[in-house]
Structures are given as structure tokens and as C-alpha cells.
Amino acid sequence: MLSCLALLPAQADEKEAIAWVNFNISPGGILNGEFKGQGVGDLFYQTYKAALPEYQHSFSYANPARMRRIIRESKNTCIVYIFHLPEYSKYRYWGPINYIAPPNRIITTPKVAPRLAKKDLSLAKILKMDSMRLGAMGGRMYRVQDVLEANKDNPNLLRLSTPSKNLYQMLLAGRLEYTLGDWTELTFMEKTLALENEFVTFPMQELTGYTPNFVSCTKNAWGKEVVNKLHQRFNNADVIEQKILPSILNWVRTPDRQAYAAEYKRFVKEHFNKQ
């Protein structure tokens, strides 16, 4: 009896837990190397952990396919940042806005770039071109899901179960003609591969706008309480700009930072004005 009573104070002091999950796509989540733990989502996690000291926090990574399974599970989790897609709302509550994703672009090499320079840069049309292999991570939709699904049997589309870094290395080796990614991903690749001016980017017609991301927690009473607390602590544009934006600017190339910051601030202010 005494031994049981001795456990009571410790049990009373136990904190509720939040299991945070982050994508393993760099620079959203950086699992190893020189910049380990310095990804956009890695830093978001540290910010949210500090903002919710009443919880016990844990952190893990998931690839896109596993993340889609996590979204539908009843297990209590919070995803650090993810697109606010209608099909997810059945399973998730939405927390504060955080990452504003610039449009993914076509990324290629100077050798291949002339083949695209005078083309109508529709991804759907490029996929029909001879000897133009697109390398894409398996399970990742790049915000052009309709085009990728329509071309799932196209031999020019190579869906590979590999980190995005390997796709860029294959691109440099001539084993692919192009891949897809945004400014932040390209910045990460240039830094980790110690390269400069080795990639050329083009916009694609299918994707031109910026896309907001949000914290996302399991849709139950626990998840509702967590997102409500986060909304209370990240409740205006100034807080988001001060605490969230710097984590993103680490991974925007210097010439693009001013333009991205301006677009980010405009987007976030519009978001709060609609509340």
C-alpha cells in the first residue's frame, strides 16, 4: 500500500504528451549532416515546444507516404506543418499558419535548360517530350497531383523511393533531365552539395501561387485543446513574423529573401484579416 501511495505524486506531476511529426523532406526536416536539426520544420518544432511548456514533447520524421497514414490514424499526433487540404479536415484540427510554400518549379541543369527555354512550360506537355525524364520522390505530389497521377504509367516519370538529395545528384550525373522543387529546397541542395549556379529553374503553368501550411493535430478533444492553445499564443501577424518567419528565411537564397519576406508578410496579414 505504501509503495502505491509513493507513486501518486509522480503520477500527478506527469505532463500530457504531444508527439510531433515532421516531413523528412529537406530543408523541412534535416535528419543528418552539417545542418542536422536546422530545417524549417525542425525549428518550428522548437518554437512550439517552447510555447507549450505544460506538455511533454517528442519529435519524429515521416516520409510522405507514412505521413498520409498518420493523418488518418486516431493516435494523438501533431504535424509541424502541412498543407490545409479538404480531405484532411475529416481527421485533423488546424493550428496556426506557419510556412508559406513558394510554387514548385522545374529544376534542371544548364545542359538541359536550352531544351526548355523556348517551350510552353506546362509540366503535362514536358512529360510528353522524348528523352525528358522527370525524377520525383515516391509518394510526394509536389502540388501537381493531377498531372502526376495522369502520368503514373508514363516512362518519362520516374517515381523513386529516395531522398530528394539523391534526385539532385542523379540530375547532375545526367541520369535525369529534371526534377521539381521550390526555392528553399534548392537552397538546401546548393549548400549541402557545395554547388553554385549548377541548376536552372523555370516556372510551370500548373503551379504559380504560394500555398500556406498549418500545424495539424488529431481531430479529437486532445487535438482541439492543443490547437486552441497554439492559436492563443500565435494569434496575430506580428507574432508569426517574429517567431516563425526567421526559421524559413534561413533557407531562402539571399537574392530572393526580400521578395519572399514581403510575400510572406502580405499572405499572413491577409490570413488574419479574414479571421
N, C-alpha and C positions, 0 to 999 in steps of 0.2 A: 504493500500500500504506500509506504513512504517513497519507494522508488518511482511509483506512478506519479505521486504528487510532485516529486522533484522535476519531472518533465514539464509540468504545466507552465511555468514562467517562460521557458524557451519556446514552447508552442505558441504562447500568447504573443511573443515578440516576433514571430515569423512574419515575413512580408509576403504579400501576394506577388506572384511572378509574372513577368512578361517575357515570352520567348520571341525575340525579334528575328526576322529573316530578311536577308538582303540578296539581291541577284549576284551571281558570280561573274557578271559581265563587267570587265574593266572599262573605264575607271569608276563604275558604280560600286563595285566591290573588288578590292585588290587583295588577293589571298597570299601572295608571296612576292619575293623580290625586293628591290630597293624601296618601293613605295607601298609596301605591305601595310594595310590598315589605314591608308590615307585616301581611299576612294571617296566619292561623293556620298554614297550610302553609308560607308563606314563612319564618316564624320557626322552625318545626320544622326546615326545611332548614338554617338557620344553626346550630342546635343540633347536628344530626347531622354537619354538616361539621366543626364544632369537635371533635366526639368521635372523628372518624376522620381525623386529620391525615396518616396514611400513604397516603391516596388523593388523587388529583386529582379535583375535583368540578366538575360542570357542572349547570345548572338550566334547565328549560323548563316551559312550561304546555301543557295539553291540555284540550279540551272533552270532555264525557262520551262522545261517540261515538268520538273518537280514542283516549281512554283505554282503551276496551274493546278496541280493536285492539292497543294497546301491551301490554295484559295477555297477549295470546295470541302475541305475537312472541317469537322466540328471542333477539333482540338484548338485550344486558345493560342493564337499567334497574332503578332502584328508585323506586317510587311513594311519595311522602312520607307519605300517609295514605289509607287506603281501607277500605271495609267488608270483613270476612272472610267472603266468600261461598263456599259449597262449590264452585260451578262455576269459581271462580278458582284453587282449590288444585291443579288439574291443571297450571297454568302458573307458579304463584308459590310462593316460600317466604315465611313470615310473620315479620316482625321484631317489635320491641317495640310494646306497646299505646301509643296516644297520645291522639287525640281521642275523646271520648265524646259522640256526637251526641244532643242532646235531640230528642224527637219533633217531626217537622214538623207544623205547624199550618195551619189555614185562615187566610189573611190577607186582610182586606178593608178597606173604608173605613167610617167612621161612617154614611154614607148608606145603604150596603147592609146593614150589620150587623143592623138590625131584621128583615130577611127570614130571618136565620139564628138569631136569638136564641132562638126557641121551637121550633126544628126538632130532629129527631133527627139529630145531626150525623155522619151517615155520608157519606163522600165519594161513595160509589156512589149514594146517594139524592139528594144535592145535584146531581150531574151529570144527573139526570133532570128537574130543575126547569126551568121555562120561563125564558128570558132570564137565565140564570145562567152566564156564560161564564168558564171556568177557563183562565187563561194559564199555560202550562208550557214550560220550556226543552226544545227538541228533544233527545232522547237521554237526558235526565235522568229517573230513575224515582221520585225522592222517597221511596223505601222503600215505595211502594204500587204496585208494578209490575203486580200482577194487576188492580187496578182500572183503571189507565191503559190497559193492553193490551186489557181488555174493552171499553173505550170509545174505541178508536182511531178509529172511524168516527162517533163522536158529534159533531155540530156544536157542542155546548157545550164541547168540549175543543179548545183552540187550541194546537197544538204549534208553537212559534216558534223559529227559529234566531236567537236574540238573547241578549245578556247579561241576567242576572236584573234588573239595574238598570232596563232598558227595560220589563220587565214591571211593575215598581212604578210607573213613570211612566205607563204605559198604564192602570193601576189608578186612579191619581189623576185621569187625564183622562176616566175613565168609559168607556174602550174595553174594559175587562174588569170583571167583578164580583168576582173573587177570584183569588188565586194560592196557592202553598204555600211554606213555608219554616220555618226554626227561629229560635230566639232570636238566635243570632249573626248570621244573615243580616239579620234585621230591624234589629238594632243598626247594622249597616253601612249599610243603606239610610237610616235616620234621620240618621246622621252625614253621609253624602255628599250627601243631598238637602236637608240643613239643615231637617229637619222634626221636629216633636214632636207626639205624640198624633193623627197623621193616619191611623193604621192600627189596626184592631181584630183581635184573633186569637181563634180558637176551636180547641179540641182536636177531633180527629176519631177516631171509634171504631176505624178501621182501624190506627191507629198511636198507641200510648200509652207504649211503653218507650224507654229510652235504648239506643243502639246503638254498640258500640265500633269503633274504627278502628285499623289497624296499618300499620307500614311493610311494604311488599311488594316483593320482589326476584325477578328471573327465576329460574326453577327449574332451576338447573344448579350446577356446582361453584363458580363465581364467586359466584352469588347466595347459596349456602349459607354461604360464608365471610363475606360481608358481614353477613348477618343474625345469624350466630353472634357476630361481634364486637359488633354492636349490643346483642344480648341480654346480653353480658358487661358492657357499660357502662351499660345501663339495666335493672338486674337486680332492682330492688325498688321498692315503692310510694313510699318516701321520695324516691328519685331522680326518679321520674316526676312527683311533686307539685312538686318543687323546680325541675326543668328544663323541664317540658312544660306543666303547668297554667297558669303565668302567661301564656303565649302565647295561651291560649284566653280567659282572663278579660278580656283587652283588648277582647274582642268580645261580652261578656255585659253587658246593661244593669245599671246599678248596683243597682236593687232586686232583681234576680234572681241576683246574684253569689254571695251566701251560700248560697242553695239549690243552685245549680249546683255550687259547690265541694264542698259536703257530699256530693252525689250522686256527683260525680266521684271523691272520695277513697274512698267506700264501694265503688264499682264496681271501682276499681283494686286495692284491697286484696283483694277477693273474687277477682279475676283471679289475683293472685299466690298466694293461698291454695290455689288449685286446681292450681298448678304442681307 
